[in-house]
Every structure is written in C-alpha cells, then in structure tokens.
C-alpha cells in the first residue's frame, strides 16, 4: 500500500513561479460556492477529476483504500457529507492552491465542459467571472474547438497587452442574441496571432455586422451595395453621432469632437487594410500581415464598435 504521507509529485522540485496568486485562486473557489456552481457540476467528482489526473496512481488519505479514486468515491460519492464541497482546493494531491498555473487553468477549463454544467447560462456566467479575474494575470479561458456534435471544448491561453476579443463588451450578455458578433469575435481571437490576415478581415466584418444590427433594430433600410463607409455613415446619422453632438464646451469637448471626426477615417482605414492585407480577396501573393497589424486593426475596431454600441444602448434607455 502506498504511504499516505508520500506526495504524488517530487517535493524536491522548486516551486513554480506563478502569476495566479493563492488569494485569487481562493476567491474563485469562494465565488463558485457562493453562486452555487459546483466545480464538478452534474458529474460525480471521480469522473470529473479522472479527466485531469490519474486517480489510480495518486494515494488515498484513508488507510482502507489504496488509490485516490477509491478514496474519493467513498467520501464524496457514497458519503458526500464526509468532506466539504471545496475539499479539492485544499487537497495537496491536486496542487490547485499553489501548483503550476497551467494545472489550475486546466481545472477551471474542465468546469466549463458541457459534460459538467447543465445550462449555457451557467457556463457563460462562470466564463465571464473567470476571465475578469484571470486577464490581469495574463490568462483567459476560451473555446479552443468543438467536439463531435458541436459541443465546445474549452482551453486557456496567455493574453498580451492588447484588447482581447472575448473581453469586448460586444461579447457581453446585452448582445447575447447577436450570434454574428460573437462569431466574429471568436474568429478574431482564434486568428489574431496565427492568421493575422484573417483577423483583419474579421475586424472589418465586425464593424459591418454591428452597423447592420443597429440599422435593423431601428428599422432603417440598407442594400447589399452599401459599402462599409456608407453603412457606418448611415449608422452614425441615425444615432446622432457627429462632431457637434458633444454637450458643453471648452477644451475637453473640443478634444472629444476631434476624436469623433476621426471615427469615419478609422473605419475607412480598417476597410482598406482588409482590402490590402486581409484575406477577403484572392491574391497571387501571401499577405504580409503580421500579428501586430492584426492587433492594430482590432484595437481600432474595438474603439469604433464599442462607442457606437454604447451610443445605441443609451438611445434605447
């Protein structure tokens, strides 16, 4: 029988340099408990943890059993009151409190699986809360692919010093019924580093789709012949966005007016970048677009889209 005191990892190895502090990890677990989101969801805990750890090689804390699998089954499946719901966070076998960031992030990603959570609403709330907490540390959870049947598969990645597509307010619940916006944001997040030309194309499409969403909500017509600048001008006209629409006066208002006058120029530049180095047109040569160009295009797109979306939202209140 394996000694209970023997850790399943090499205790002589130096502690990893983590970006996700113990206190933040504790807060995430506290939030799950407070809002009634059990980390294993509808799965029993042996099945959930078995996807992440080899429970048959980890030791038992109960002298009657030899493996973690049997130990957890006894004390959480057969007798769930033996251990508190958050027991896994403090169990040294899994190193969720102070182990590598990747292990903690893998655990959080697993809590979002459709096999774990019953409702889309729960997953969306958990994902938003996780990412709000993790992004200052340089990480985010995201949909990295789809299983057979289309179920999302969640993973994690590092994020840098630029807007994160899935962090945009356009990805929030107020726009939850606008699936096309979500689709563009997901594509940009997927491609911004690996396929910058495609990300630039999706940035242009995001502005165009948002303009159409707003115009349709206002029962304002447009045609398939309307290009991006035309759609944007019509949207601004309907929302009353002009350089003269700033209340008050003085240097502050003058600065805002100057920024408003650049909106159309920014939109036109994003459209031209898509035509020049995006992937929207067949070309005889590979696009010279680099990730920094894609980030520039997306950052500009965020500034435009969130402003017109905020103005649209204000007009409806």
N, C-alpha and C positions, 0 to 999 in steps of 0.2 A: 504494500500500500504506500502511495506517495505521502510523504510527510506534509501536514497541513501548513507548516511554517515555511516550506520551501516555495519561493516565488516562481512563477512560470516564466520569468524573464531573468536576464543576467543582471543582478543587483550591482555588479562591479562597473557596469557601463555608466558613463557620465549622464546626468540629467539633460534632456534636450533643452535647447533654448526656444521656449515657446513664446508666441505672440498673443495667444489667448490665455489670459491670466486665470488663476484659480477662481477669483471672486466673480469674474464674468461667467465662467462655467457654472458656478453655483447659482448665479442669478437666472441663467437659462433653465436649469432644472427646477428652481423655485417657481418660475413662470409657468412651466408645464404643469406643475402640481396645482398652482393657484387657479389656472384656467381649465383644469380638468382634461388635459391632453396627456393621457398615459403614454410613456415613451414607446411601449410595445403595441399600443392600440388594441386592435382586435385579435392580434396573435398572442399565443401564450409565450411567456418570456424565454423558454428554452428554444423555441423555434426562431424567435427574433434574434437572440444572441448567437444562435448556431449559424446564422448567415455571416456573422462577423468574426467569430472566434471558434477555435477547435475545442469545444467543451469537453471532449473525451480525453484531452491531454492536460487540461487545466485541473488543479487539485480540488478536492472537496474541503469544505470547512466543517463538515460533520464526519466524525470518525467512523460512522456506519457505512459510508459510501466512499467510493474511490475516485469519482470524477465530478467535475463541476456540473455536468449535465444532470446527473442523478441527484446531486445536492440541491440544485435549483428546482428541479421537478418536485422534490419532496417538500421544500419550504415555500414555494411560490405557486405551484400548480395544485398540489394536493392540499396544502395548508397555507393559503395565501396570506393569512394574518401573522405568520411567523416572522416575516420581515416586512419593513415598510416599503411602500411603492418605489421610493427613490434609492433603495438599497444598492442598486448597480453603480450609482455615482461614487459611493464610498468604498466599494469592494476593490481591494488592491489587485485582484486578478485581472481587472479590465483597464486599469490605469486611466480612467476618464477624468480624474481630478487634476493630475499633474503630468500625465503621459504626453506623448507627442501630439501636436496639433492635429496631424492627419488622422490619428485614431479617434479623437473627439469629433472631428468633422465627418468621418465615415459613419460614426454612430448617429449623428444628427441627420445625415442624409438618409439613413435607413429608417428613421422615424417618419419620413415623408412618403414612404412607399405605399402604393395603393393596397398592398397586402396588409399594411399596418393600420392606416387610417381609413375610416369608413366614408367620410364625406370630403368633397372637394373644398368646401368652406373651411374645414379644419386644416387641411393641408395649406391653403392659401394664408390663413392666419399664422400658422406656425412658420411658414417660409418667410413671410414678411418680418415677423419678430426676430427670427434667427438672423436674417440678413441685416436688419437695422443694428443688431448687436455686433455682428461679425465684421462688417465692412470697415469700421475704424481700425480693425486689427489687420486688414488686408486680405480678407477672405469673403467669399459668398457661396451660397448653395444655388444650384441651377439645374435645369432639365438638360442632361447631357445626351439623352437619346430616348428611344422608345422600345419597349418590349414587344413581343408578338401580341397583336391585338391592339397596339397603340398606347398601352399604359406607359406613363412617363417613368423614366429612370433618373433618379437624382444623384448628383455628384457635387464636388466642390472644386473651387479654383481660386487662385490668387487674383486680386484686383489691384490695379495701379492707381496713379494719381490722375484719373480722368473720370468722366461720367460713366456710370455702369448702366447699360441699357435696362436691365430689370429693376434698377433702383429709381428709374424715372417715374415721376408722378403719373405719367401716361399708363404705367403698368399697375396703377392702384385700383382699388375696388370701384371708384367712381366711373371707371372706364371698363369695368369687367365685362360688359356686354358688347364691347367693341373688339371682337376677336382679331380683326385685321391689324389693329395697333399692336396687340400682344404678339402677333406673328412677326411683324417687322422687328420689334424689339428683340425677340428671341433670335431671329436671324442675325441681327447686328451683333448681339452678344456671342453668338457662335462663330461669326466670321471675322470679327474686328482685328484679330491677330493672325488667324490662319489664312484668310482670304479677304484682304482689305478692299479689293475692287468690288467684291460682292457686298461688303458692309457699306461702302459709299453708295452703291445702287439702292440698298435698302433704306438708307438715310433719306435719300430723295423721295422714295416711295412713302416713307413715314409722313413727311410733310404733306404730300399729295393726298394720302388717305385721310389724314386728320382734317384737312380742308374740306374734303367731300363729306366726311361725317358731320362736320359742323353745318355745312350748307344744307344737307338733307334734314338735319334737325330743325333748321329754320325755314324749311320748305322753299329753299331757293334753288332754282334750276342751274344746271351746267351741262356742258356737252363733252363728248369724248374728244373733241377737237381742242378743248381748252388745255393749254399747257400749264406747267407749274406756276410760272409768274402770274398768269391770268387767274388761276384758281386762288392763289394767295391774295391778289388784289381784291377779288370779289369777297373773300372771307373777311379781310380787314374792313372793307366798306360796310359789310353787314354788321360787324361787331363795333363799328365806330372807332377803329384803331387808326389814328392819324397823328402826325406830329403836333397837331393843335388840340389833341384830346387830353392833355395833361392839365389838371386843375392847378390853380395857383400860379405863382410867377417866381422870378429870381433865378439864381444860378443853378439850383437843384433841378428846377423844371426845364431849364434850357438844356441841361445835360441829358435828361430823360428824352426830351424832344429829339436831340441829336441821335440817341440810340434808336428811337422809333424810326427815324428816317433811314437807318441802316438795315432795317428788317428786310425790306424788299431786295436790297443789294445782297444780303446774306443768302436769301432764298435763291436768287438767280445764280449765285456762286456755287451753291450746293448742286443745283441742276446742271451747271456747266461742268463741274467736277465729275458728275456721273457720266456725262457725255464724253469727257476727255479721258478719264482713267477708271471709270466704273466698268461693269461688265454688261451694261444694258444694250450694247450694240456689238455685232460680230466684228472682230478686228483681226487683221493679219498678224499682229504682234501681241505679245503678252503685255498686260497692263503694268506700268511702272509703279503702281500704287504700293505704298508701304503702310504698315500699321499706324505710323504717326499721321499719315494723311487721312486714314480712316477715322482715327480719333478726332482729328481736327474737324472733319465733316460731321461727325456725330455730335461733338460738343456744340457746333454751330446749330445743328438741327435741334438739339435739346433746348437751346436758348429761345429759338423761334417757336417751337411747338408748345413748350410749357407756358410761354407768355400768352399765346392765342387761346390755349386751352383754359388758362386761368381767367382770361377775359370772358370767354364763353360761359364758364361756370358762374362767374359773377353776374352775368347778364340774366341768368336763369333764377337768381335768388330774389 
